[in-house]
């Protein structure tokens, strides 16, 4: 074992800092690519999963809420795990867990087993997202904002073609039949093994315990600004994630679109999402972080509401909403970095942990609202009761983006009053 470590140290020492930096960049960018795939291939699979397991909308909502719950659990231990075993091995563990979850999903035969398999995937996704954030913070010490936006661009890039890719793979013929959604998950999640090899031969900077004290959490808990930022991020991210989870399902169920057309609309959403992060990121520096969030989240919410009211002809507005919602997460991260320069990691952990709680509640509420409104309209003998329920659920998604905008406006005036705008 010692000989193996010595060999690895020799290889690392011979590697130039530039070569090591390029390897680290490939791991981070590749990690975001895989993260975008694993997060957003579920859209085309959701209607078929519901049919195969005969799930109610609330059961489907629970399955999607596990995403937020897994992320929340990952928040509680990923930072500590990276301090204990190093960020390199934390990333490797996340990639391995993602591949394992793909195998478990493939062999799932019941709703409970599928739920457990999805939960493992979502924990792994949470570990990867937090791990990539720590990696990026350590690697990109220069041009940090530009590099972080570029990193999230790769997430948007893979998210753009993830639904279409997933729908295509589901139709592949292998072993005497179609792969289906189970085979699709297995194939896609096996890609998570690719970044492991370069990870073995990389050296991450500051791979040691954090010096940030736990007292910062007490200060954050007493800071109304910190809680407003939590609200802004929670409303914005729940809206973003929910669009990725429910848009295909909405178009298929409400408008009888086929799976391929609905998946293309979701891909268009992520195309606008990706281009927004790539091209509009610099605007946030010029306009200001808080005001930018207010403007762009309002744009997203209004696009979704208009899409619902116009009907099927306005479906493209669901895709256009990606322009606004895309900038919320990276802009809030930039806001945290500026406001808490000496405790950014602590501030991020505090914020995203509470965001995870809100995400669990939000995803559960969407499924419950759909079932509740559909049931009320059904008892009133209204023929379009299922469509009404779906519209109410999607309207809730739109309202979250508007709430994000409202909280941002309150935050803007509070920071302006204190002369602390960024």
Long-range contacts (C-beta under 8 A, 24 or more apart in sequence): 8-200, 8-201, 11-201, 12-201, 12-202, 12-203, 15-201, 15-203, 20-202, 20-203, 21-139, 23-198, 23-201, 23-202, 24-135, 24-139, 24-202, 24-204, 25-139, 26-195, 26-198, 27-91, 27-135, 27-195, 27-198, 27-199, 27-202, 28-132, 28-135, 28-136, 28-139, 28-151, 29-150, 29-151, 29-154, 30-154, 30-194, 30-195, 31-91, 31-95, 31-128, 31-131, 31-132, 31-135, 31-195, 32-132, 32-151, 32-152, 32-154, 32-155, 32-158, 33-154, 33-155, 33-157, 33-158, 34-95, 34-98, 34-128, 34-158, 34-191, 34-192, 34-194, 34-195, 35-125, 35-128, 35-129, 35-132, 35-155, 35-158, 36-154, 36-155, 36-156, 36-157, 36-158, 36-159, 36-162, 37-158, 37-159, 37-162, 37-165, 37-188, 37-191, 38-98, 38-121, 38-124, 38-125, 38-188, 38-189, 38-192, 39-67, 39-125, 39-159, 39-162, 39-244, 40-158, 40-159, 40-162, 40-163, 40-244, 40-266, 40-270, 41-162, 41-163, 41-165, 41-166, 41-184, 41-185, 41-188, 42-166, 42-244, 42-245, 43-162, 43-163, 43-166, 43-244, 43-245, 43-247, 43-248, 43-249, 43-262, 43-263, 43-266, 44-163, 44-166, 44-167, 44-170, 44-181, 44-248, 44-259, 44-262, 44-263, 45-166, 45-170, 45-181, 45-184, 45-185, 46-245, 46-246, 46-248, 46-249, 47-248, 47-249, 47-252, 47-253, 47-259, 48-170, 48-180, 48-181, 48-259, 49-114, 49-181, 50-249, 52-181, 53-110, 53-111, 53-114, 55-111, 56-371, 57-367, 57-370, 57-371, 57-374, 57-389, 57-393, 58-364, 58-367, 58-368, 58-370, 58-371, 59-111, 59-367, 60-249, 60-367, 61-363, 61-364, 61-365, 61-366, 61-367, 61-368, 61-370, 62-115, 62-364, 62-367, 63-114, 63-115, 63-118, 64-245, 64-246, 64-363, 64-366, 64-367, 65-359, 65-360, 65-363, 65-364, 65-367, 66-115, 66-118, 66-119, 66-122, 67-118, 67-122, 67-125, 67-241, 67-245, 67-359, 67-363, 68-122, 68-238, 68-241, 68-356, 68-357, 68-358, 68-359, 68-360, 68-362, 68-363, 69-119, 69-122, 69-356, 69-360, 70-119, 70-120, 70-121, 70-122, 70-123, 70-124, 70-125, 70-126, 71-122, 71-123, 71-125, 71-126, 71-129, 71-352, 71-356, 71-359, 72-126, 72-353, 72-356, 72-357, 72-359, 72-360, 73-123, 73-126, 74-123, 74-124, 74-125, 74-126, 74-127, 74-129, 74-130, 75-126, 75-130, 75-349, 75-352, 75-353, 75-356, 76-353, 78-126, 78-127, 78-130, 78-131, 79-130, 79-134, 79-210, 79-345, 79-349, 81-127, 82-131, 82-134, 83-208, 83-209, 83-210, 86-204, 86-207, 87-131, 87-134, 87-135, 87-138, 87-204, 87-207, 88-199, 88-202, 88-204, 88-207, 90-127, 90-131, 90-134, 91-128, 91-131, 91-132, 91-135, 91-195, 91-199, 92-196, 92-199, 92-200, 93-127, 94-124, 94-127, 94-128, 94-131, 95-124, 95-128, 95-192, 95-193, 95-195, 95-196, 95-199, 96-192, 96-193, 96-196, 97-121, 97-123, 97-124, 97-127, 98-124, 98-125, 98-128, 98-189, 98-192, 99-189, 99-190, 99-192, 99-193, 101-189, 102-185, 102-186, 102-187, 102-188, 102-189, 102-190, 102-192, 103-186, 105-182, 105-185, 105-186, 105-189, 106-182, 106-183, 106-185, 106-186, 107-182, 108-182, 121-189, 126-356, 130-352, 133-333, 133-348, 134-345, 135-204, 137-344, 137-345, 138-204, 138-205, 138-206, 139-204, 139-205, 144-337, 145-281, 145-285, 145-334, 146-281, 148-330, 148-333, 148-334, 149-277, 149-278, 149-281, 149-330, 150-278, 152-277, 152-329, 152-330, 153-274, 153-277, 153-278, 156-270, 156-273, 156-274, 156-275, 156-276, 156-277, 156-278, 156-326, 157-274, 159-244, 159-270, 159-273, 159-274, 160-267, 160-270, 160-271, 160-273, 160-274, 161-267, 161-270, 162-267, 162-270, 163-248, 163-263, 163-264, 163-266, 163-267, 163-270, 164-263, 164-264, 164-267, 166-263, 167-259, 167-260, 167-263, 210-345, 212-343, 212-345, 212-346, 216-340, 216-343, 216-346, 216-347, 216-350, 217-346, 217-350, 220-346, 220-347, 220-350, 221-350, 224-414, 225-339, 225-411, 225-414, 225-415, 225-420, 226-347, 226-350, 226-351, 228-407, 228-410, 228-411, 228-414, 229-332, 229-335, 229-336, 229-339, 229-351, 229-411, 230-350, 230-351, 230-354, 230-355, 230-358, 231-403, 231-404, 231-407, 232-293, 232-328, 232-332, 232-404, 232-407, 232-408, 232-411, 233-328, 233-329, 233-332, 233-351, 233-352, 233-355, 234-354, 234-355, 234-358, 234-359, 234-362, 235-297, 235-358, 235-400, 235-401, 235-403, 235-404, 235-407, 236-293, 236-297, 236-325, 236-328, 236-329, 236-332, 236-400, 236-401, 236-404, 237-328, 237-329, 237-355, 237-359, 238-358, 238-359, 238-362, 238-363, 238-400, 239-297, 239-300, 239-301, 239-325, 239-397, 239-398, 239-400, 239-401, 239-404, 240-325, 240-326, 240-328, 240-329, 241-359, 241-363, 242-362, 242-363, 242-366, 242-397, 242-400, 243-269, 243-304, 243-318, 243-321, 243-322, 243-325, 243-397, 244-269, 244-270, 245-363, 246-366, 246-393, 246-394, 246-397, 247-318, 249-390, 250-390, 250-393, 250-394, 251-315, 253-386, 253-387, 253-390, 254-386, 254-387, 254-390, 254-391, 255-312, 255-315, 265-315, 265-316, 265-318, 265-319, 266-319, 268-316, 268-319, 268-322, 269-318, 269-319, 269-321, 269-322, 270-322, 271-319, 271-322, 272-319, 272-320, 272-321, 272-322, 272-323, 272-326, 273-322, 273-323, 273-325, 273-326, 274-326, 275-323, 276-322, 276-323, 276-324, 276-326, 276-327, 277-326, 277-327, 277-330, 280-323, 280-326, 280-327, 281-327, 281-330, 284-327, 284-331, 284-334, 288-412, 288-421, 288-422, 289-331, 289-332, 289-334, 289-335, 289-338, 289-422, 290-335, 290-408, 290-411, 290-412, 290-415, 290-421, 290-422, 291-408, 291-412, 292-327, 292-331, 293-327, 293-328, 293-331, 293-332, 293-335, 293-404, 293-405, 293-408, 294-405, 294-408, 294-409, 294-412, 295-324, 295-405, 296-323, 296-324, 296-325, 296-326, 296-327, 296-328, 296-331, 297-324, 297-325, 297-328, 297-401, 297-402, 297-404, 297-405, 297-408, 298-324, 298-401, 298-402, 298-405, 299-323, 299-324, 300-324, 300-325, 300-398, 300-401, 301-398, 301-399, 301-400, 301-401, 301-402, 301-404, 301-405, 302-398, 302-402, 304-394, 304-395, 304-397, 304-398, 304-401, 305-395, 305-398, 305-402, 308-391, 308-394, 308-395, 308-398, 321-401, 324-401, 325-401, 328-404, 335-422, 338-422, 339-420, 339-422, 362-400, 365-396, 366-393, 366-396, 366-397, 367-393, 369-393, 369-396
